[in-house]
């Protein structure tokens, strides 16, 4: 709706941000935007899952997903119990995590490098984040 009435936006950065978000929306469900994860991982990743050791809220970020998988894989003491407990299922294993990480260049899309600016809840942060993600999807 806003893109049909660009005069409603106040400045050039808002328009640029809108254009980047529209580009991103066009490719949301494409192969370059899909990532294989252990069974049950996606249902938890968006709203409640935090990285295993560094305790960062993942919020569907690809970079923190990789951090989480690596941290779980490093905990050899508890083995598969860790991932099964976190995901509430017994189908996920550390072997599946290891397979994903060993083959991440094939199975996982290119992941943009995030900066502190992306964490800002501002139009500039949203714009920079969207540009970085769009570069990996086109």
SETI-613568 format. One record per atom (N, C-alpha, C): atom name; x, y, z. Coordinates in Angstrom, 2 decimals, padded with zeros to 5 digits. Layout:
# SETI-613568
{atom: CA&px: X&py: Y&pz: Z} .
...
END
This chain:
# SETI-613568
{atom: N&px: 000.82&py: -001.19&pz: 000.00} .
{atom: CA&px: 000.00&py: 000.00&pz: 000.00} .
{atom: C&px: 000.87&py: 001.26&pz: 000.00} .
{atom: N&px: 001.89&py: 001.25&pz: 000.87} .
{atom: CA&px: 002.74&py: 002.44&pz: 000.96} .
{atom: C&px: 003.49&py: 002.67&pz: -000.34} .
{atom: N&px: 003.92&py: 001.56&pz: -001.00} .
{atom: CA&px: 004.68&py: 001.73&pz: -002.24} .
{atom: C&px: 003.84&py: 002.38&pz: -003.34} .
{atom: N&px: 002.53&py: 002.29&pz: -003.25} .
{atom: CA&px: 001.67&py: 002.93&pz: -004.24} .
{atom: C&px: 001.52&py: 004.43&pz: -003.98} .
{atom: N&px: 001.84&py: 004.83&pz: -002.75} .
{atom: CA&px: 001.74&py: 006.24&pz: -002.38} .
{atom: C&px: 003.03&py: 006.69&pz: -001.70} .
{atom: N&px: 004.14&py: 006.72&pz: -002.45} .
{atom: CA&px: 005.43&py: 007.03&pz: -001.83} .
{atom: C&px: 005.49&py: 008.41&pz: -001.18} .
{atom: N&px: 004.61&py: 009.30&pz: -001.58} .
{atom: CA&px: 004.63&py: 010.63&pz: -000.97} .
{atom: C&px: 004.26&py: 010.59&pz: 000.51} .
{atom: N&px: 003.70&py: 009.48&pz: 000.97} .
{atom: CA&px: 003.36&py: 009.35&pz: 002.39} .
{atom: C&px: 004.61&py: 009.18&pz: 003.25} .
{atom: N&px: 005.68&py: 008.69&pz: 002.63} .
{atom: CA&px: 006.92&py: 008.54&pz: 003.39} .
{atom: C&px: 007.65&py: 009.87&pz: 003.44} .
{atom: N&px: 008.33&py: 010.11&pz: 004.54} .
{atom: CA&px: 008.88&py: 011.43&pz: 004.78} .
{atom: C&px: 010.19&py: 011.72&pz: 004.07} .
{atom: N&px: 011.07&py: 010.71&pz: 003.93} .
{atom: CA&px: 012.37&py: 011.03&pz: 003.34} .
{atom: C&px: 012.90&py: 009.88&pz: 002.50} .
{atom: N&px: 014.03&py: 010.13&pz: 001.87} .
{atom: CA&px: 014.64&py: 009.19&pz: 000.93} .
{atom: C&px: 015.04&py: 007.88&pz: 001.59} .
{atom: N&px: 015.51&py: 007.92&pz: 002.82} .
{atom: CA&px: 015.93&py: 006.69&pz: 003.49} .
{atom: C&px: 014.73&py: 005.75&pz: 003.74} .
{atom: N&px: 013.58&py: 006.33&pz: 004.03} .
{atom: CA&px: 012.38&py: 005.51&pz: 004.20} .
{atom: C&px: 011.98&py: 004.85&pz: 002.89} .
{atom: N&px: 012.07&py: 005.59&pz: 001.79} .
{atom: CA&px: 011.75&py: 005.02&pz: 000.48} .
{atom: C&px: 012.74&py: 003.92&pz: 000.11} .
{atom: N&px: 014.00&py: 004.15&pz: 000.37} .
{atom: CA&px: 015.02&py: 003.14&pz: 000.08} .
{atom: C&px: 014.80&py: 001.88&pz: 000.91} .
{atom: N&px: 014.46&py: 002.08&pz: 002.16} .
{atom: CA&px: 014.18&py: 000.95&pz: 003.04} .
{atom: C&px: 012.98&py: 000.16&pz: 002.53} .
{atom: N&px: 011.93&py: 000.85&pz: 002.11} .
{atom: CA&px: 010.75&py: 000.20&pz: 001.56} .
{atom: C&px: 011.11&py: -000.62&pz: 000.33} .
{atom: N&px: 011.94&py: -000.05&pz: -000.56} .
{atom: CA&px: 012.34&py: -000.78&pz: -001.77} .
{atom: C&px: 013.11&py: -002.05&pz: -001.42} .
{atom: N&px: 014.00&py: -001.97&pz: -000.44} .
{atom: CA&px: 014.77&py: -003.15&pz: -000.02} .
{atom: C&px: 013.87&py: -004.20&pz: 000.60} .
{atom: N&px: 012.92&py: -003.78&pz: 001.40} .
{atom: CA&px: 011.99&py: -004.73&pz: 002.02} .
{atom: C&px: 011.10&py: -005.39&pz: 000.97} .
{atom: N&px: 010.71&py: -004.63&pz: -000.06} .
{atom: CA&px: 009.91&py: -005.22&pz: -001.13} .
{atom: C&px: 010.72&py: -006.25&pz: -001.91} .
{atom: N&px: 012.00&py: -005.96&pz: -002.16} .
{atom: CA&px: 012.87&py: -006.94&pz: -002.83} .
{atom: C&px: 012.97&py: -008.21&pz: -002.00} .
{atom: N&px: 013.17&py: -008.02&pz: -000.72} .
{atom: CA&px: 013.30&py: -009.17&pz: 000.19} .
{atom: C&px: 012.02&py: -010.00&pz: 000.21} .
{atom: N&px: 010.88&py: -009.34&pz: 000.20} .
{atom: CA&px: 009.60&py: -010.06&pz: 000.23} .
{atom: C&px: 009.40&py: -010.89&pz: -001.04} .
{atom: N&px: 009.92&py: -010.42&pz: -002.16} .
{atom: CA&px: 009.77&py: -011.15&pz: -003.42} .
{atom: C&px: 010.49&py: -012.50&pz: -003.40} .
{atom: N&px: 011.53&py: -012.62&pz: -002.60} .
{atom: CA&px: 012.33&py: -013.86&pz: -002.61} .
{atom: C&px: 012.27&py: -014.61&pz: -001.28} .
{atom: N&px: 011.28&py: -014.30&pz: -000.47} .
{atom: CA&px: 011.19&py: -014.92&pz: 000.85} .
{atom: C&px: 011.14&py: -016.44&pz: 000.77} .
{atom: N&px: 010.40&py: -016.98&pz: -000.15} .
{atom: CA&px: 010.24&py: -018.44&pz: -000.23} .
{atom: C&px: 010.97&py: -019.03&pz: -001.43} .
{atom: N&px: 012.18&py: -018.57&pz: -001.67} .
{atom: CA&px: 012.99&py: -019.14&pz: -002.74} .
{atom: C&px: 014.04&py: -020.06&pz: -002.14} .
{atom: N&px: 014.66&py: -020.85&pz: -002.99} .
{atom: CA&px: 015.64&py: -021.83&pz: -002.53} .
{atom: C&px: 016.82&py: -021.18&pz: -001.81} .
{atom: N&px: 017.24&py: -020.01&pz: -002.27} .
{atom: CA&px: 018.36&py: -019.33&pz: -001.63} .
{atom: C&px: 018.05&py: -018.86&pz: -000.23} .
{atom: N&px: 016.78&py: -018.85&pz: 000.14} .
{atom: CA&px: 016.38&py: -018.37&pz: 001.45} .
{atom: C&px: 015.94&py: -019.51&pz: 002.37} .
{atom: N&px: 016.23&py: -020.74&pz: 001.97} .
{atom: CA&px: 015.87&py: -021.90&pz: 002.77} .
{atom: C&px: 017.11&py: -022.48&pz: 003.42} .
{atom: N&px: 016.95&py: -022.98&pz: 004.61} .
{atom: CA&px: 018.08&py: -023.54&pz: 005.35} .
{atom: C&px: 017.64&py: -024.83&pz: 006.02} .
{atom: N&px: 018.39&py: -025.90&pz: 005.81} .
{atom: CA&px: 018.11&py: -027.14&pz: 006.50} .
{atom: C&px: 018.56&py: -027.04&pz: 007.95} .
{atom: N&px: 017.71&py: -027.48&pz: 008.85} .
{atom: CA&px: 018.03&py: -027.50&pz: 010.28} .
{atom: C&px: 017.52&py: -028.83&pz: 010.85} .
{atom: N&px: 017.95&py: -029.21&pz: 012.04} .
{atom: CA&px: 017.45&py: -030.44&pz: 012.65} .
{atom: C&px: 015.93&py: -030.41&pz: 012.84} .
{atom: N&px: 015.34&py: -031.59&pz: 012.85} .
{atom: CA&px: 013.89&py: -031.73&pz: 013.00} .
{atom: C&px: 013.41&py: -030.98&pz: 014.25} .
{atom: N&px: 012.41&py: -030.13&pz: 014.08} .
{atom: CA&px: 011.83&py: -029.39&pz: 015.20} .
{atom: C&px: 012.50&py: -028.06&pz: 015.51} .
{atom: N&px: 013.62&py: -027.79&pz: 014.86} .
{atom: CA&px: 014.39&py: -026.58&pz: 015.18} .
{atom: C&px: 013.64&py: -025.31&pz: 014.78} .
{atom: N&px: 013.04&py: -025.29&pz: 013.61} .
{atom: CA&px: 012.36&py: -024.06&pz: 013.14} .
{atom: C&px: 011.20&py: -023.65&pz: 014.02} .
{atom: N&px: 010.50&py: -024.61&pz: 014.61} .
{atom: CA&px: 009.36&py: -024.24&pz: 015.44} .
{atom: C&px: 009.79&py: -023.51&pz: 016.69} .
{atom: N&px: 011.03&py: -023.67&pz: 017.11} .
{atom: CA&px: 011.52&py: -023.01&pz: 018.32} .
{atom: C&px: 012.40&py: -021.81&pz: 018.01} .
{atom: N&px: 012.99&py: -021.78&pz: 016.83} .
{atom: CA&px: 014.01&py: -020.79&pz: 016.50} .
{atom: C&px: 013.48&py: -019.37&pz: 016.49} .
{atom: N&px: 012.26&py: -019.17&pz: 016.05} .
{atom: CA&px: 011.75&py: -017.83&pz: 015.87} .
{atom: C&px: 011.40&py: -017.10&pz: 017.14} .
{atom: N&px: 010.92&py: -017.80&pz: 018.16} .
{atom: CA&px: 010.39&py: -017.04&pz: 019.30} .
{atom: C&px: 010.98&py: -017.41&pz: 020.66} .
{atom: N&px: 011.46&py: -018.63&pz: 020.87} .
{atom: CA&px: 011.92&py: -018.94&pz: 022.22} .
{atom: C&px: 013.36&py: -019.43&pz: 022.30} .
{atom: N&px: 013.93&py: -019.86&pz: 021.20} .
{atom: CA&px: 015.24&py: -020.48&pz: 021.24} .
{atom: C&px: 016.35&py: -019.45&pz: 021.36} .
{atom: N&px: 017.30&py: -019.74&pz: 022.24} .
{atom: CA&px: 018.51&py: -018.93&pz: 022.38} .
{atom: C&px: 019.70&py: -019.81&pz: 022.08} .
{atom: N&px: 020.80&py: -019.17&pz: 021.68} .
{atom: CA&px: 022.00&py: -019.96&pz: 021.41} .
{atom: C&px: 022.39&py: -020.73&pz: 022.66} .
{atom: N&px: 022.88&py: -021.91&pz: 022.46} .
{atom: CA&px: 023.08&py: -022.87&pz: 023.54} .
{atom: C&px: 023.96&py: -022.35&pz: 024.68} .
{atom: N&px: 025.12&py: -021.78&pz: 024.37} .
{atom: CA&px: 026.02&py: -021.31&pz: 025.43} .
{atom: C&px: 026.05&py: -019.80&pz: 025.56} .
{atom: N&px: 026.04&py: -019.07&pz: 024.44} .
{atom: CA&px: 026.16&py: -017.62&pz: 024.51} .
{atom: C&px: 024.85&py: -016.93&pz: 024.83} .
{atom: N&px: 023.74&py: -017.67&pz: 024.86} .
{atom: CA&px: 022.45&py: -017.19&pz: 025.34} .
{atom: C&px: 021.94&py: -015.95&pz: 024.60} .
{atom: N&px: 022.10&py: -015.93&pz: 023.26} .
{atom: CA&px: 021.58&py: -014.84&pz: 022.45} .
{atom: C&px: 020.26&py: -015.30&pz: 021.82} .
{atom: N&px: 019.26&py: -014.46&pz: 021.85} .
{atom: CA&px: 017.96&py: -014.83&pz: 021.27} .
{atom: C&px: 018.12&py: -014.90&pz: 019.74} .
{atom: N&px: 017.81&py: -016.05&pz: 019.18} .
{atom: CA&px: 018.07&py: -016.30&pz: 017.77} .
{atom: C&px: 017.15&py: -015.50&pz: 016.86} .
{atom: N&px: 015.88&py: -015.45&pz: 017.17} .
{atom: CA&px: 014.89&py: -014.66&pz: 016.42} .
{atom: C&px: 015.03&py: -014.87&pz: 014.91} .
{atom: N&px: 015.20&py: -016.12&pz: 014.50} .
{atom: CA&px: 015.21&py: -016.51&pz: 013.08} .
{atom: C&px: 016.41&py: -015.97&pz: 012.32} .
{atom: N&px: 017.47&py: -015.56&pz: 013.00} .
{atom: CA&px: 018.66&py: -015.07&pz: 012.31} .
{atom: C&px: 019.53&py: -016.25&pz: 011.88} .
{atom: N&px: 019.98&py: -016.23&pz: 010.64} .
{atom: CA&px: 020.80&py: -017.32&pz: 010.13} .
{atom: C&px: 022.15&py: -017.38&pz: 010.81} .
{atom: N&px: 022.75&py: -016.22&pz: 011.07} .
{atom: CA&px: 024.08&py: -016.24&pz: 011.69} .
{atom: C&px: 024.02&py: -016.82&pz: 013.09} .
{atom: N&px: 023.00&py: -016.49&pz: 013.86} .
{atom: CA&px: 022.89&py: -017.03&pz: 015.22} .
{atom: C&px: 022.45&py: -018.50&pz: 015.19} .
{atom: N&px: 021.77&py: -018.92&pz: 014.13} .
{atom: CA&px: 021.44&py: -020.33&pz: 013.99} .
{atom: C&px: 022.72&py: -021.14&pz: 013.87} .
{atom: N&px: 023.66&py: -020.67&pz: 013.05} .
{atom: CA&px: 024.94&py: -021.37&pz: 012.90} .
{atom: C&px: 025.71&py: -021.37&pz: 014.21} .
{atom: N&px: 025.72&py: -020.25&pz: 014.91} .
{atom: CA&px: 026.38&py: -020.17&pz: 016.22} .
{atom: C&px: 025.78&py: -021.22&pz: 017.15} .
{atom: N&px: 024.46&py: -021.30&pz: 017.18} .
{atom: CA&px: 023.77&py: -022.25&pz: 018.05} .
{atom: C&px: 024.15&py: -023.69&pz: 017.72} .
{atom: N&px: 024.13&py: -024.04&pz: 016.44} .
{atom: CA&px: 024.46&py: -025.40&pz: 016.04} .
{atom: C&px: 025.90&py: -025.74&pz: 016.42} .
{atom: N&px: 026.82&py: -024.79&pz: 016.21} .
{atom: CA&px: 028.23&py: -025.03&pz: 016.58} .
{atom: C&px: 028.38&py: -025.21&pz: 018.09} .
{atom: N&px: 027.69&py: -024.39&pz: 018.86} .
{atom: CA&px: 027.80&py: -024.49&pz: 020.33} .
{atom: C&px: 027.25&py: -025.84&pz: 020.82} .
{atom: N&px: 026.16&py: -026.30&pz: 020.23} .
{atom: CA&px: 025.61&py: -027.60&pz: 020.63} .
{atom: C&px: 026.58&py: -028.72&pz: 020.28} .
{atom: N&px: 027.18&py: -028.63&pz: 019.10} .
{atom: CA&px: 028.09&py: -029.68&pz: 018.64} .
{atom: C&px: 029.34&py: -029.76&pz: 019.51} .
{atom: N&px: 029.75&py: -028.63&pz: 020.07} .
{atom: CA&px: 030.94&py: -028.61&pz: 020.92} .
{atom: C&px: 030.71&py: -029.30&pz: 022.27} .
{atom: N&px: 029.46&py: -029.45&pz: 022.69} .
{atom: CA&px: 029.15&py: -030.06&pz: 023.98} .
{atom: C&px: 029.05&py: -031.58&pz: 023.83} .
{atom: N&px: 030.20&py: -032.23&pz: 023.80} .
{atom: CA&px: 030.23&py: -033.68&pz: 023.60} .
{atom: C&px: 029.85&py: -034.45&pz: 024.85} .
{atom: N&px: 029.91&py: -033.79&pz: 026.00} .
{atom: CA&px: 029.63&py: -034.46&pz: 027.27} .
{atom: C&px: 028.17&py: -034.94&pz: 027.35} .
{atom: N&px: 027.25&py: -034.09&pz: 026.93} .
{atom: CA&px: 025.84&py: -034.44&pz: 027.03} .
{atom: C&px: 025.29&py: -035.11&pz: 025.76} .
{atom: N&px: 026.05&py: -035.02&pz: 024.68} .
{atom: CA&px: 025.65&py: -035.70&pz: 023.46} .
{atom: C&px: 024.29&py: -035.27&pz: 022.95} .
{atom: N&px: 023.55&py: -036.23&pz: 022.42} .
{atom: CA&px: 022.28&py: -035.94&pz: 021.76} .
{atom: C&px: 021.20&py: -035.46&pz: 022.73} .
{atom: N&px: 021.37&py: -035.69&pz: 024.00} .
{atom: CA&px: 020.37&py: -035.27&pz: 024.99} .
{atom: C&px: 020.13&py: -033.76&pz: 024.92} .
{atom: N&px: 021.19&py: -033.01&pz: 024.69} .
{atom: CA&px: 021.09&py: -031.55&pz: 024.63} .
{atom: C&px: 020.10&py: -031.10&pz: 023.56} .
{atom: N&px: 020.34&py: -031.53&pz: 022.36} .
{atom: CA&px: 019.48&py: -031.07&pz: 021.26} .
{atom: C&px: 018.07&py: -031.64&pz: 021.38} .
{atom: N&px: 017.95&py: -032.88&pz: 021.82} .
{atom: CA&px: 016.62&py: -033.49&pz: 021.94} .
{atom: C&px: 015.79&py: -032.79&pz: 023.01} .
{atom: N&px: 016.43&py: -032.41&pz: 024.10} .
{atom: CA&px: 015.73&py: -031.71&pz: 025.17} .
{atom: C&px: 015.30&py: -030.31&pz: 024.73} .
{atom: N&px: 016.20&py: -029.61&pz: 024.06} .
{atom: CA&px: 015.90&py: -028.25&pz: 023.62} .
{atom: C&px: 014.78&py: -028.22&pz: 022.59} .
{atom: N&px: 014.72&py: -029.23&pz: 021.73} .
{atom: CA&px: 013.74&py: -029.23&pz: 020.66} .
{atom: C&px: 012.53&py: -030.11&pz: 020.96} .
{atom: N&px: 012.51&py: -030.70&pz: 022.13} .
{atom: CA&px: 011.38&py: -031.54&pz: 022.57} .
{atom: C&px: 011.08&py: -032.68&pz: 021.61} .
{atom: N&px: 012.13&py: -033.33&pz: 021.10} .
{atom: CA&px: 011.92&py: -034.51&pz: 020.26} .
{atom: C&px: 013.16&py: -035.40&pz: 020.32} .
{atom: N&px: 012.99&py: -036.65&pz: 019.96} .
{atom: CA&px: 014.13&py: -037.58&pz: 019.99} .
{atom: C&px: 014.63&py: -037.91&pz: 018.59} .
{atom: N&px: 014.20&py: -037.13&pz: 017.59} .
{atom: CA&px: 014.64&py: -037.37&pz: 016.22} .
{atom: C&px: 015.87&py: -036.56&pz: 015.85} .
{atom: N&px: 016.14&py: -035.49&pz: 016.58} .
{atom: CA&px: 017.30&py: -034.66&pz: 016.31} .
{atom: C&px: 018.52&py: -035.25&pz: 017.00} .
{atom: N&px: 019.63&py: -035.25&pz: 016.29} .
{atom: CA&px: 020.87&py: -035.79&pz: 016.87} .
{atom: C&px: 022.02&py: -034.86&pz: 016.56} .
{atom: N&px: 023.09&py: -035.00&pz: 017.32} .
{atom: CA&px: 024.29&py: -034.22&pz: 017.04} .
{atom: C&px: 024.91&py: -034.65&pz: 015.71} .
{atom: N&px: 024.68&py: -035.90&pz: 015.30} .
{atom: CA&px: 025.16&py: -036.33&pz: 013.99} .
{atom: C&px: 024.50&py: -035.53&pz: 012.88} .
{atom: N&px: 023.21&py: -035.22&pz: 013.05} .
{atom: CA&px: 022.53&py: -034.41&pz: 012.02} .
{atom: C&px: 023.07&py: -032.99&pz: 012.03} .
{atom: N&px: 023.38&py: -032.45&pz: 013.20} .
{atom: CA&px: 023.97&py: -031.11&pz: 013.30} .
{atom: C&px: 025.35&py: -031.11&pz: 012.64} .
{atom: N&px: 026.15&py: -032.13&pz: 012.93} .
{atom: CA&px: 027.49&py: -032.23&pz: 012.34} .
{atom: C&px: 027.40&py: -032.32&pz: 010.82} .
{atom: N&px: 026.45&py: -033.10&pz: 010.32} .
{atom: CA&px: 026.26&py: -033.22&pz: 008.87} .
{atom: C&px: 025.94&py: -031.86&pz: 008.25} .
{atom: N&px: 025.03&py: -031.12&pz: 008.88} .
{atom: CA&px: 024.66&py: -029.80&pz: 008.36} .
{atom: C&px: 025.85&py: -028.86&pz: 008.33} .
{atom: N&px: 026.64&py: -028.85&pz: 009.40} .
{atom: CA&px: 027.79&py: -027.94&pz: 009.46} .
{atom: C&px: 028.89&py: -028.37&pz: 008.50} .
{atom: N&px: 029.11&py: -029.67&pz: 008.36} .
{atom: CA&px: 030.13&py: -030.16&pz: 007.42} .
{atom: C&px: 029.77&py: -029.83&pz: 005.98} .
{atom: N&px: 028.48&py: -029.75&pz: 005.68} .
{atom: CA&px: 028.02&py: -029.51&pz: 004.31} .
{atom: C&px: 027.33&py: -028.16&pz: 004.16} .
{atom: N&px: 027.67&py: -027.21&pz: 005.03} .
{atom: CA&px: 026.93&py: -025.95&pz: 005.04} .
{atom: C&px: 027.07&py: -025.15&pz: 003.76} .
{atom: N&px: 028.17&py: -025.30&pz: 003.03} .
{atom: CA&px: 028.30&py: -024.56&pz: 001.78} .
{atom: C&px: 027.27&py: -025.00&pz: 000.74} .
{atom: N&px: 026.79&py: -026.22&pz: 000.86} .
{atom: CA&px: 025.79&py: -026.75&pz: -000.07} .
{atom: C&px: 024.38&py: -026.58&pz: 000.48} .
{atom: N&px: 024.21&py: -026.82&pz: 001.79} .
{atom: CA&px: 022.88&py: -026.90&pz: 002.39} .
{atom: C&px: 022.36&py: -025.61&pz: 003.00} .
{atom: N&px: 023.24&py: -024.66&pz: 003.23} .
{atom: CA&px: 022.85&py: -023.45&pz: 003.95} .
{atom: C&px: 023.20&py: -022.24&pz: 003.08} .
{atom: N&px: 022.30&py: -021.28&pz: 002.94} .
{atom: CA&px: 022.59&py: -020.12&pz: 002.10} .
{atom: C&px: 023.72&py: -019.28&pz: 002.67} .
{atom: N&px: 024.29&py: -018.46&pz: 001.80} .
{atom: CA&px: 025.31&py: -017.53&pz: 002.26} .
{atom: C&px: 024.71&py: -016.66&pz: 003.36} .
{atom: N&px: 025.46&py: -016.45&pz: 004.42} .
{atom: CA&px: 024.94&py: -015.72&pz: 005.57} .
{atom: C&px: 025.59&py: -014.34&pz: 005.64} .
{atom: N&px: 024.79&py: -013.29&pz: 005.65} .
{atom: CA&px: 025.38&py: -011.95&pz: 005.71} .
{atom: C&px: 026.07&py: -011.71&pz: 007.04} .
{atom: N&px: 027.11&py: -010.90&pz: 007.00} .
{atom: CA&px: 027.80&py: -010.54&pz: 008.23} .
{atom: C&px: 027.03&py: -009.43&pz: 008.91} .
{atom: N&px: 026.62&py: -009.68&pz: 010.13} .
{atom: CA&px: 025.85&py: -008.68&pz: 010.87} .
{atom: C&px: 026.79&py: -007.76&pz: 011.64} .
{atom: N&px: 026.40&py: -006.53&pz: 011.76} .
{atom: CA&px: 027.16&py: -005.58&pz: 012.57} .
{atom: C&px: 026.25&py: -005.08&pz: 013.69} .
{atom: N&px: 026.81&py: -004.34&pz: 014.60} .
{atom: CA&px: 026.00&py: -003.79&pz: 015.68} .
{atom: C&px: 024.91&py: -002.86&pz: 015.16} .
{atom: N&px: 025.16&py: -002.24&pz: 014.01} .
{atom: CA&px: 024.17&py: -001.33&pz: 013.44} .
{atom: C&px: 022.87&py: -002.06&pz: 013.12} .
{atom: N&px: 022.98&py: -003.34&pz: 012.72} .
{atom: CA&px: 021.79&py: -004.11&pz: 012.39} .
{atom: C&px: 020.92&py: -004.35&pz: 013.61} .
{atom: N&px: 021.54&py: -004.34&pz: 014.78} .
{atom: CA&px: 020.78&py: -004.60&pz: 016.00} .
{atom: C&px: 019.94&py: -003.40&pz: 016.42} .
{atom: N&px: 020.28&py: -002.25&pz: 015.87} .
{atom: CA&px: 019.53&py: -001.05&pz: 016.23} .
{atom: C&px: 018.12&py: -001.14&pz: 015.70} .
{atom: N&px: 017.18&py: -000.78&pz: 016.51} .
{atom: CA&px: 015.78&py: -000.77&pz: 016.08} .
{atom: C&px: 015.49&py: 000.59&pz: 015.45} .
{atom: N&px: 016.12&py: 000.80&pz: 014.29} .
{atom: CA&px: 015.97&py: 002.09&pz: 013.62} .
{atom: C&px: 015.81&py: 001.83&pz: 012.13} .
{atom: N&px: 015.41&py: 002.84&pz: 011.40} .
{atom: CA&px: 015.24&py: 002.72&pz: 009.96} .
{atom: C&px: 016.58&py: 002.41&pz: 009.30} .
{atom: N&px: 017.67&py: 002.99&pz: 009.83} .
{atom: CA&px: 018.99&py: 002.74&pz: 009.27} .
{atom: C&px: 019.42&py: 001.28&pz: 009.48} .
{atom: N&px: 019.14&py: 000.75&pz: 010.67} .
{atom: CA&px: 019.47&py: -000.64&pz: 010.95} .
{atom: C&px: 018.68&py: -001.60&pz: 010.08} .
{atom: N&px: 017.39&py: -001.32&pz: 009.92} .
{atom: CA&px: 016.54&py: -002.16&pz: 009.06} .
{atom: C&px: 017.03&py: -002.11&pz: 007.62} .
{atom: N&px: 017.39&py: -000.93&pz: 007.15} .
{atom: CA&px: 017.87&py: -000.77&pz: 005.78} .
{atom: C&px: 019.16&py: -001.55&pz: 005.56} .
{atom: N&px: 020.14&py: -001.38&pz: 006.45} .
{atom: CA&px: 021.42&py: -002.08&pz: 006.31} .
{atom: C&px: 021.23&py: -003.59&pz: 006.38} .
{atom: N&px: 020.42&py: -004.05&pz: 007.30} .
{atom: CA&px: 020.14&py: -005.48&pz: 007.44} .
{atom: C&px: 019.49&py: -006.02&pz: 006.17} .
{atom: N&px: 018.50&py: -005.33&pz: 005.65} .
{atom: CA&px: 017.80&py: -005.76&pz: 004.45} .
{atom: C&px: 018.73&py: -005.81&pz: 003.24} .
{atom: N&px: 019.61&py: -004.81&pz: 003.10} .
{atom: CA&px: 020.57&py: -004.81&pz: 002.00} .
{atom: C&px: 021.49&py: -006.03&pz: 002.09} .
{atom: N&px: 022.00&py: -006.31&pz: 003.27} .
{atom: CA&px: 022.92&py: -007.43&pz: 003.44} .
{atom: C&px: 022.23&py: -008.76&pz: 003.11} .
{atom: N&px: 021.01&py: -008.92&pz: 003.56} .
{atom: CA&px: 020.26&py: -010.15&pz: 003.28} .
{atom: C&px: 019.94&py: -010.25&pz: 001.79} .
{atom: N&px: 019.50&py: -009.15&pz: 001.20} .
{atom: CA&px: 019.15&py: -009.16&pz: -000.23} .
{atom: C&px: 020.34&py: -009.54&pz: -001.11} .
{atom: N&px: 021.54&py: -009.12&pz: -000.74} .
{atom: CA&px: 022.72&py: -009.47&pz: -001.52} .
{atom: C&px: 022.94&py: -010.97&pz: -001.56} .
{atom: N&px: 022.53&py: -011.68&pz: -000.53} .
{atom: CA&px: 022.72&py: -013.13&pz: -000.50} .
{atom: C&px: 021.61&py: -013.87&pz: -001.24} .
{atom: N&px: 020.50&py: -013.22&pz: -001.51} .
{atom: CA&px: 019.34&py: -013.90&pz: -002.09} .
{atom: C&px: 019.22&py: -013.71&pz: -003.60} .
{atom: N&px: 019.83&py: -012.70&pz: -004.15} .
{atom: CA&px: 019.65&py: -012.43&pz: -005.59} .
{atom: C&px: 020.66&py: -013.18&pz: -006.42} .
END
